[in-house]
Amino acid sequence: MTLPTSILPCLPNANAVLELLGERRQPQFDGLAKATATMFGCPLSAITVVECDRQWFKAATDPSLTEIPAEQSICRHALVGTDLMVVEDLSKDPRFAGNPLVTEEGMRFYAGRPIWVKIAPDSEAVPVGALCMIDFAPRSFSAEERDTLEQLGTVAQTLVQAAIDAAVAERSAEQLTELLADQQRAHRQLRQGEKIAGFGTWRLCLADNHLEWSDQVYAIHEVPKGQEEMLEDALSFYPPSDRAILSAAIDQAISTGRSYDLEVDFITAKGRPRRVRAMGEVELDHGKPVALIGVFQDVTERYRLEQALIHKANTDELTGIASRRRFNESFDAKTYAPRISGQDVALILIDLDRFKEANDRFGHAVGDELLMKTGKVLTAPWLKDSFAARLGGDEFVLLITDTRLVANLEATIDRLLVNLRLAPSTAPDFAVSGTIGAVRIGDPTMDRERATGLADRALYRAKERQRGSAVLSQGGRDITVPQARSAKAINRAA
């Protein structure tokens, strides 16, 4: 009966041996196996390598032997220690009595010397296989024979180690050759990549503020390649505000070792405005800063595209006023200063009446015309610096911060109601109106959600009352604003 596989060592190191040593038979290993068999007068000798799932033969006196399952491996048991393992009668050893090699193949005697090698020069020696001999009849094994097998095992171990070392050396030489080729290729690719990506590399010597630029850095600056550059000269390419930002980042990097990554405006030697990304970090020598090194990239096209996308996302395409997203992001910034100084602001929600009817009767082109006219009403000069946005569909919002307009808020709303009576150019007898829900905000802690909620409820009440009217929520009470006031009140609000 064989020992359960679970309590035998698994030797994954043999996988590395397989890669380095290879399963191909070699004369020096076969010669040692044959010499061992001849010296001891045994029919079978081999040099084995034991893996987790199999045992394979690097050399064997029987050329037909290639591999056996790991659970049948006797050599695997020999690798538990460093000494010889000798079993004079396998059939009487409980570890091997049930092994098919014993019960079916008739093996009776085993002697094996484990082979320990270093897979890498700086690694510990590990067991990978054995020099073993097999007989098909029980036999005794003298102390002299043990010494002889130990010596032969040392030779086998030396052969295996030498083959592994040669393979490692060959692989290292190949890797070094590949590395040098890769470096040369990388330099060529870097120069090409600099041109394609619009970036270059630089180094600032802290001892004399002398700058070293790669080819692409010269190209971005639009100065002749090889021209001597100093830090002060390089900083002159930036507008004053961005120059101050970059100078502060450089000073901080030198004093604290903290790297920087900035995007700033830049003017080339030919006067072209560009956007650049400047990255830098400290180069140390024995813990002391000696230089700054970094990357310099022209990101103008990407920056312009980003700005265009931001503008598109923040602008309603049809009316040209702000989008819902822009309103949500801008509410705090637009209202913080006046509210913190004690001034009221007003939030006005507007819903166009009969807009769906206009679309249904006259088509979407007329509906688009009415939306654009509404956008113009909400950005009229008399509304001063008010912030207008389209929330979607026929819903608009107006944020009023001008003190006079807010002080005369009812009159302001009334004028809006008058101006929001709009007719399409192709159907002058048809008119839409605007219904308004408004809230005066005096509480500095009121957030956008609460303010729009109050205005929305006021809008709902105005719709219930009459289309084209307004309800102002103020101080916890609603004020109904008539559809028209005297011209005097309207002019006052202007």
DRENFIKE-249050 format. One record per residue (C-alpha): residue number from 0; residue in one letter; x, y, z. Coordinates in nm, 3 decimals, decimal comma. Layout:
// residues N
   k r      c1      c2      c3
 NUM A       X       Y       Z
...
//
This chain:
// residues 494
   k r      c1      c2      c3
   0 M   0,000   0,000   0,000
   1 T   0,145   0,337  -0,100
   2 L   0,158   0,639   0,124
   3 P  -0,133   0,879   0,056
   4 T  -0,030   1,146  -0,193
   5 S  -0,162   1,421   0,035
   6 I   0,118   1,372   0,288
   7 L   0,401   1,358   0,032
   8 P   0,583   1,677  -0,069
   9 C   0,468   1,855  -0,384
  10 L   0,770   1,985  -0,573
  11 P   0,667   2,275  -0,798
  12 N   1,039   2,360  -0,839
  13 A   1,055   2,081  -1,093
  14 N   0,849   2,295  -1,330
  15 A   1,136   2,544  -1,344
  16 V   1,379   2,254  -1,389
  17 L   1,176   2,134  -1,686
  18 E   1,200   2,478  -1,847
  19 L   1,575   2,503  -1,789
  20 L   1,682   2,141  -1,826
  21 G   1,437   2,011  -2,083
  22 E   1,316   1,653  -2,124
  23 R   1,544   1,580  -2,417
  24 R   1,788   1,298  -2,345
  25 Q   2,154   1,406  -2,334
  26 P   2,466   1,183  -2,354
  27 Q   2,624   1,293  -2,026
  28 F   2,313   1,204  -1,829
  29 D   2,252   0,875  -2,012
  30 G   2,618   0,784  -1,965
  31 L   2,596   0,837  -1,589
  32 A   2,279   0,626  -1,565
  33 K   2,444   0,340  -1,760
  34 A   2,761   0,363  -1,549
  35 T   2,556   0,339  -1,232
  36 A   2,370   0,030  -1,357
  37 T   2,694  -0,136  -1,463
  38 M   2,877  -0,055  -1,143
  39 F   2,606  -0,207  -0,924
  40 G   2,502  -0,482  -1,161
  41 C   2,138  -0,373  -1,159
  42 P   1,907  -0,388  -1,462
  43 L   1,769  -0,033  -1,433
  44 S   1,914   0,304  -1,336
  45 A   1,777   0,651  -1,401
  46 I   1,801   1,023  -1,330
  47 T   1,451   1,145  -1,247
  48 V   1,270   1,477  -1,203
  49 V   0,958   1,473  -0,982
  50 E   0,673   1,718  -1,036
  51 C   0,343   1,749  -0,852
  52 D   0,156   1,532  -1,098
  53 R   0,424   1,317  -1,261
  54 Q   0,779   1,184  -1,256
  55 W   0,978   1,210  -1,577
  56 F   1,316   1,063  -1,673
  57 K   1,605   1,285  -1,778
  58 A   1,807   0,965  -1,832
  59 A   1,735   0,591  -1,803
  60 T   1,898   0,268  -1,907
  61 D   1,559   0,170  -2,053
  62 P   1,497   0,413  -2,343
  63 S   1,121   0,343  -2,334
  64 L   1,085   0,506  -1,994
  65 T   0,954   0,863  -2,031
  66 E   0,726   0,935  -1,734
  67 I   0,500   0,779  -1,469
  68 P   0,218   0,924  -1,253
  69 A   0,338   1,102  -0,939
  70 E   0,140   0,865  -0,715
  71 Q   0,352   0,571  -0,841
  72 S   0,683   0,756  -0,794
  73 I   0,921   0,592  -0,546
  74 C   1,176   0,871  -0,597
  75 R   0,924   1,115  -0,457
  76 H   0,963   0,952  -0,117
  77 A   1,340   0,988  -0,143
  78 L   1,309   1,367  -0,169
  79 V   1,172   1,407   0,183
  80 G   1,530   1,430   0,314
  81 T   1,888   1,467   0,190
  82 D   2,013   1,114   0,266
  83 L   2,006   0,806   0,049
  84 M   1,685   0,610   0,052
  85 V   1,739   0,233   0,028
  86 V   1,455  -0,022   0,029
  87 E   1,595  -0,375   0,008
  88 D   1,253  -0,536  -0,054
  89 L   0,978  -0,305  -0,180
  90 S   0,709  -0,569  -0,134
  91 K   0,769  -0,570   0,241
  92 D   0,759  -0,190   0,282
  93 P   0,402  -0,071   0,358
  94 R   0,471   0,246   0,153
  95 F   0,524   0,049  -0,167
  96 A   0,369  -0,295  -0,125
  97 G   0,061  -0,192  -0,322
  98 N   0,241   0,017  -0,583
  99 P   0,173  -0,110  -0,941
 100 L   0,546  -0,090  -1,008
 101 V   0,584  -0,358  -0,742
 102 T   0,268  -0,563  -0,786
 103 E   0,258  -0,553  -1,167
 104 E   0,608  -0,467  -1,288
 105 G   0,784  -0,678  -1,029
 106 M   1,023  -0,422  -0,883
 107 R   1,177  -0,532  -0,553
 108 F   1,487  -0,325  -0,475
 109 Y   1,529   0,053  -0,480
 110 A   1,818   0,283  -0,391
 111 G   1,805   0,656  -0,463
 112 R   2,014   0,961  -0,390
 113 P   1,814   1,288  -0,395
 114 I   1,935   1,568  -0,624
 115 W   1,927   1,919  -0,477
 116 V   1,992   2,221  -0,701
 117 K   1,956   2,601  -0,710
 118 I   1,706   2,714  -0,970
 119 A   1,860   3,063  -0,968
 120 P   2,203   3,184  -0,847
 121 D   2,063   3,361  -0,541
 122 S   1,804   3,097  -0,447
 123 E   1,813   2,818  -0,189
 124 A   1,885   2,461  -0,297
 125 V   1,570   2,254  -0,344
 126 P   1,508   1,882  -0,417
 127 V   1,403   1,813  -0,775
 128 G   1,468   1,445  -0,842
 129 A   1,705   1,155  -0,780
 130 L   1,975   0,929  -0,918
 131 C   1,815   0,589  -0,858
 132 M   1,873   0,220  -0,927
 133 I   1,615  -0,058  -0,949
 134 D   1,638  -0,437  -0,926
 135 F   1,366  -0,698  -0,975
 136 A   1,492  -0,911  -0,688
 137 P   1,546  -0,818  -0,323
 138 R   1,907  -0,742  -0,237
 139 S   2,116  -0,612   0,045
 140 F   2,309  -0,286   0,016
 141 S   2,643  -0,251   0,196
 142 A   2,795   0,060   0,348
 143 E   3,056   0,063   0,074
 144 E   2,784   0,053  -0,190
 145 R   2,606   0,339  -0,014
 146 D   2,925   0,549  -0,031
 147 T   2,964   0,473  -0,400
 148 L   2,602   0,571  -0,477
 149 E   2,648   0,889  -0,274
 150 Q   2,949   0,984  -0,486
 151 L   2,763   0,905  -0,809
 152 G   2,469   1,109  -0,679
 153 T   2,702   1,404  -0,625
 154 V   2,817   1,372  -0,984
 155 A   2,452   1,360  -1,103
 156 Q   2,369   1,666  -0,891
 157 T   2,669   1,852  -1,035
 158 L   2,564   1,764  -1,389
 159 V   2,209   1,884  -1,332
 160 Q   2,327   2,205  -1,161
 161 A   2,575   2,277  -1,442
 162 A   2,306   2,228  -1,706
 163 I   2,069   2,457  -1,516
 164 D   2,340   2,722  -1,467
 165 A   2,425   2,711  -1,838
 166 A   2,059   2,750  -1,930
 167 V   2,020   3,043  -1,688
 168 A   2,334   3,209  -1,826
 169 E   2,214   3,161  -2,183
 170 R   1,874   3,299  -2,094
 171 S   2,034   3,598  -1,919
 172 A   2,249   3,667  -2,225
 173 E   1,944   3,650  -2,448
 174 Q   1,752   3,878  -2,213
 175 L   2,040   4,127  -2,206
 176 T   2,056   4,128  -2,585
 177 E   1,681   4,175  -2,603
 178 L   1,698   4,450  -2,340
 179 L   1,960   4,644  -2,535
 180 A   1,758   4,603  -2,852
 181 D   1,445   4,708  -2,664
 182 Q   1,620   5,017  -2,528
 183 Q   1,735   5,123  -2,872
 184 R   1,389   5,057  -3,009
 185 A   1,234   5,241  -2,715
 186 H   1,447   5,549  -2,783
 187 R   1,336   5,550  -3,145
 188 Q   0,976   5,494  -3,047
 189 L   0,999   5,763  -2,780
 190 R   1,112   6,020  -3,035
 191 Q   0,830   5,914  -3,266
 192 G   0,583   5,906  -2,976
 193 E   0,685   6,256  -2,871
 194 K   0,594   6,385  -3,214
 195 I   0,262   6,201  -3,227
 196 A   0,150   6,271  -2,869
 197 G   0,297   6,621  -2,855
 198 F   0,507   6,563  -2,544
 199 G   0,875   6,591  -2,459
 200 T   1,105   6,543  -2,161
 201 W   1,318   6,792  -1,973
 202 R   1,572   6,820  -1,691
 203 L   1,651   7,126  -1,479
 204 C   1,993   7,125  -1,307
 205 L   1,944   7,295  -0,970
 206 A   2,310   7,396  -0,942
 207 D   2,298   7,640  -1,232
 208 N   1,928   7,644  -1,344
 209 H   2,036   7,504  -1,681
 210 L   1,765   7,323  -1,877
 211 E   1,798   7,018  -2,099
 212 W   1,513   6,967  -2,347
 213 S   1,421   6,680  -2,575
 214 D   1,347   6,754  -2,940
 215 Q   0,973   6,785  -2,887
 216 V   1,009   7,040  -2,606
 217 Y   1,194   7,264  -2,850
 218 A   0,918   7,203  -3,106
 219 I   0,642   7,300  -2,861
 220 H   0,826   7,620  -2,769
 221 E   0,890   7,688  -3,140
 222 V   1,255   7,766  -3,075
 223 P   1,558   7,623  -3,264
 224 K   1,679   7,285  -3,142
 225 G   1,992   7,303  -2,928
 226 Q   1,946   7,661  -2,813
 227 E   2,066   7,704  -2,456
 228 E   1,779   7,761  -2,212
 229 M   1,770   7,880  -1,853
 230 L   1,479   7,853  -1,609
 231 E   1,405   8,228  -1,617
 232 D   1,391   8,225  -1,997
 233 A   1,163   7,918  -2,000
 234 L   0,918   8,077  -1,755
 235 S   0,883   8,381  -1,982
 236 F   0,669   8,174  -2,221
 237 Y   0,380   8,171  -1,969
 238 P   0,126   8,448  -1,897
 239 P   0,199   8,618  -1,561
 240 S  -0,074   8,438  -1,362
 241 D   0,023   8,093  -1,491
 242 R   0,392   8,175  -1,454
 243 A   0,334   8,240  -1,084
 244 I   0,150   7,908  -1,046
 245 L   0,429   7,712  -1,218
 246 S   0,707   7,892  -1,026
 247 A   0,535   7,812  -0,696
 248 A   0,502   7,444  -0,795
 249 I   0,873   7,426  -0,886
 250 D   0,977   7,590  -0,557
 251 Q   0,755   7,353  -0,360
 252 A   0,891   7,048  -0,544
 253 I   1,249   7,149  -0,464
 254 S   1,177   7,227  -0,096
 255 T   0,941   6,937  -0,015
 256 G   1,010   6,674  -0,281
 257 R   0,645   6,681  -0,387
 258 S   0,588   6,628  -0,759
 259 Y   0,350   6,846  -0,960
 260 D   0,117   6,801  -1,256
 261 L  -0,031   7,123  -1,394
 262 E  -0,218   7,245  -1,700
 263 V  -0,146   7,609  -1,784
 264 D  -0,168   7,855  -2,071
 265 F   0,143   7,907  -2,281
 266 I   0,263   8,140  -2,558
 267 T   0,515   8,004  -2,810
 268 A   0,814   8,197  -2,940
 269 K   0,604   8,275  -3,248
 270 G   0,322   8,417  -3,035
 271 R   0,082   8,123  -3,069
 272 P  -0,144   8,062  -2,766
 273 R  -0,132   7,699  -2,652
 274 R  -0,239   7,487  -2,356
 275 V   0,035   7,270  -2,203
 276 R   0,066   7,008  -1,934
 277 A   0,377   7,045  -1,717
 278 M   0,481   6,759  -1,489
 279 G   0,790   6,750  -1,270
 280 E   0,952   6,561  -0,986
 281 V   1,278   6,585  -0,790
 282 E   1,587   6,386  -0,883
 283 L   1,790   6,296  -0,573
 284 D   2,158   6,215  -0,529
 285 H   2,233   6,061  -0,189
 286 G   1,909   6,211  -0,059
 287 K   1,985   6,562  -0,184
 288 P   1,785   6,730  -0,464
 289 V   2,011   6,786  -0,764
 290 A   1,762   6,830  -1,045
 291 L   1,401   6,842  -1,152
 292 I   1,293   6,605  -1,429
 293 G   0,961   6,590  -1,603
 294 V   0,738   6,577  -1,904
 295 F   0,605   6,866  -2,111
 296 Q   0,303   6,808  -2,334
 297 D   0,101   7,015  -2,577
 298 V  -0,264   6,944  -2,487
 299 T  -0,417   7,231  -2,683
 300 E  -0,644   7,027  -2,907
 301 R  -0,764   6,807  -2,623
 302 Y  -0,826   7,113  -2,405
 303 R  -1,026   7,285  -2,680
 304 L  -1,231   6,972  -2,734
 305 E  -1,297   6,941  -2,360
 306 Q  -1,403   7,304  -2,338
 307 A  -1,632   7,258  -2,637
 308 L  -1,786   6,949  -2,479
 309 I  -1,828   7,128  -2,146
 310 H  -1,993   7,421  -2,322
 311 K  -2,222   7,184  -2,510
 312 A  -2,314   6,999  -2,190
 313 N  -2,378   7,327  -2,008
 314 T  -2,573   7,498  -2,288
 315 D  -2,918   7,425  -2,420
 316 E  -2,861   7,364  -2,789
 317 L  -3,187   7,519  -2,909
 318 T  -3,214   7,837  -2,702
 319 G  -2,846   7,901  -2,632
 320 I  -2,910   7,957  -2,260
 321 A  -2,780   7,737  -1,979
 322 S  -2,882   7,371  -1,942
 323 R  -3,036   7,207  -1,636
 324 R  -2,692   7,067  -1,550
 325 R  -2,535   7,413  -1,560
 326 F  -2,813   7,553  -1,340
 327 N  -2,766   7,275  -1,084
 328 E  -2,391   7,333  -1,074
 329 S  -2,415   7,715  -1,069
 330 F  -2,686   7,778  -0,809
 331 D  -2,454   7,798  -0,509
 332 A  -2,190   8,004  -0,691
 333 K  -2,446   8,251  -0,825
 334 T  -2,630   8,306  -0,497
 335 Y  -2,355   8,269  -0,234
 336 A  -2,208   8,621  -0,246
 337 P  -2,534   8,820  -0,231
 338 R  -2,693   8,596   0,031
 339 I  -2,387   8,596   0,258
 340 S  -2,393   8,979   0,243
 341 G  -2,758   8,988   0,348
 342 Q  -2,917   9,048   0,006
 343 D  -3,218   8,854  -0,117
 344 V  -3,221   8,665  -0,446
 345 A  -3,518   8,529  -0,638
 346 L  -3,576   8,195  -0,807
 347 I  -3,843   8,192  -1,078
 348 L  -3,978   7,879  -1,248
 349 I  -4,158   7,930  -1,579
 350 D  -4,384   7,689  -1,764
 351 L  -4,511   7,779  -2,113
 352 D  -4,889   7,750  -2,153
 353 R  -5,039   7,601  -2,470
 354 F  -4,693   7,489  -2,587
 355 K  -4,811   7,135  -2,663
 356 E  -5,106   7,278  -2,852
 357 A  -4,869   7,491  -3,061
 358 N  -4,662   7,184  -3,146
 359 D  -4,967   6,978  -3,234
 360 R  -5,134   7,249  -3,448
 361 F  -4,838   7,406  -3,623
 362 G  -4,554   7,155  -3,594
 363 H  -4,228   7,133  -3,405
 364 A  -4,066   7,414  -3,603
 365 V  -4,315   7,656  -3,448
 366 G  -4,255   7,500  -3,107
 367 D  -3,880   7,552  -3,149
 368 E  -3,941   7,915  -3,248
 369 L  -4,141   7,976  -2,931
 370 L  -3,870   7,817  -2,716
 371 M  -3,604   8,037  -2,876
 372 K  -3,819   8,348  -2,823
 373 T  -3,860   8,251  -2,457
 374 G  -3,481   8,222  -2,424
 375 K  -3,445   8,576  -2,563
 376 V  -3,707   8,711  -2,318
 377 L  -3,517   8,558  -2,024
 378 T  -3,184   8,707  -2,137
 379 A  -3,317   9,054  -2,219
 380 P  -3,088   9,343  -2,104
 381 W  -3,342   9,474  -1,851
 382 L  -3,293   9,154  -1,647
 383 K  -2,933   9,266  -1,577
 384 D  -2,711   8,972  -1,469
 385 S  -2,995   8,725  -1,415
 386 F  -2,909   8,362  -1,487
 387 A  -3,149   8,181  -1,722
 388 A  -3,162   7,808  -1,795
 389 R  -3,388   7,565  -1,975
 390 L  -3,474   7,273  -1,751
 391 G  -3,626   7,070  -2,033
 392 G  -3,929   7,074  -2,259
 393 D  -4,116   7,399  -2,198
 394 E  -3,978   7,452  -1,845
 395 F  -3,737   7,736  -1,770
 396 V  -3,574   7,884  -1,462
 397 L  -3,453   8,238  -1,392
 398 L  -3,221   8,327  -1,105
 399 I  -3,235   8,700  -1,024
 400 T  -2,962   8,859  -0,812
 401 D  -2,990   9,227  -0,909
 402 T  -3,094   9,419  -0,597
 403 R  -3,343   9,652  -0,773
 404 L  -3,516   9,369  -0,958
 405 V  -3,542   9,165  -0,638
 406 A  -3,661   9,467  -0,435
 407 N  -3,946   9,515  -0,686
 408 L  -3,996   9,145  -0,741
 409 E  -4,372   9,158  -0,799
 410 A  -4,329   9,420  -1,070
 411 T  -4,039   9,220  -1,219
 412 I  -4,257   8,909  -1,235
 413 D  -4,543   9,108  -1,383
 414 R  -4,319   9,240  -1,661
 415 L  -4,202   8,886  -1,731
 416 L  -4,563   8,770  -1,763
 417 V  -4,627   9,043  -2,018
 418 N  -4,312   8,964  -2,219
 419 L  -4,385   8,592  -2,216
 420 R  -4,701   8,637  -2,420
 421 L  -4,550   8,512  -2,744
 422 A  -4,693   8,439  -3,088
 423 P  -4,527   8,240  -3,368
 424 S  -4,439   8,431  -3,681
 425 T  -4,657   8,202  -3,897
 426 A  -4,961   8,221  -3,668
 427 P  -4,981   8,570  -3,514
 428 D  -5,333   8,510  -3,385
 429 F  -5,213   8,223  -3,164
 430 A  -5,027   8,307  -2,844
 431 V  -4,863   8,118  -2,562
 432 S  -4,812   8,258  -2,216
 433 G  -4,591   8,181  -1,921
 434 T  -4,709   8,068  -1,581
 435 I  -4,467   8,150  -1,301
 436 G  -4,387   8,013  -0,959
 437 A  -4,136   8,225  -0,769
 438 V  -3,962   8,230  -0,433
 439 R  -3,771   8,510  -0,263
 440 I  -3,462   8,362  -0,092
 441 G  -3,331   8,549   0,209
 442 D  -3,214   8,257   0,421
 443 P  -2,840   8,198   0,352
 444 T  -2,881   7,828   0,439
 445 M  -3,157   7,754   0,186
 446 D  -3,023   7,509  -0,071
 447 R  -3,119   7,460  -0,434
 448 E  -3,351   7,162  -0,371
 449 R  -3,555   7,348  -0,112
 450 A  -3,572   7,668  -0,318
 451 T  -3,683   7,490  -0,636
 452 G  -3,932   7,288  -0,432
 453 L  -4,097   7,605  -0,300
 454 A  -4,099   7,762  -0,646
 455 D  -4,244   7,445  -0,798
 456 R  -4,529   7,440  -0,546
 457 A  -4,596   7,809  -0,619
 458 L  -4,603   7,728  -0,992
 459 Y  -4,853   7,450  -0,933
 460 R  -5,082   7,687  -0,742
 461 A  -5,052   7,950  -1,016
 462 K  -5,155   7,691  -1,277
 463 E  -5,457   7,599  -1,067
 464 R  -5,551   7,965  -1,044
 465 Q  -5,506   8,078  -1,405
 466 R  -5,267   8,021  -1,696
 467 G  -5,040   8,318  -1,754
 468 S  -5,040   8,418  -1,388
 469 A  -4,784   8,396  -1,110
 470 V  -4,761   8,302  -0,744
 471 L  -4,473   8,432  -0,531
 472 S  -4,380   8,233  -0,222
 473 Q  -4,242   8,477   0,032
 474 G  -4,192   8,445   0,405
 475 G  -4,413   8,138   0,429
 476 R  -4,706   8,293   0,243
 477 D  -4,812   8,309  -0,121
 478 I  -4,859   8,637  -0,307
 479 T  -5,066   8,629  -0,624
 480 V  -4,918   8,851  -0,892
 481 P  -5,172   8,999  -1,145
 482 Q  -5,112   8,946  -1,512
 483 A  -5,061   9,316  -1,565
 484 R  -4,968   9,613  -1,351
 485 S  -4,940   9,979  -1,429
 486 A  -4,666  10,085  -1,668
 487 K  -4,523  10,289  -1,382
 488 A  -4,464   9,979  -1,169
 489 I  -4,314   9,790  -1,462
 490 N  -4,081  10,074  -1,547
 491 R  -3,976  10,094  -1,182
 492 A  -3,867   9,735  -1,195
 493 A  -3,653   9,809  -1,499
//
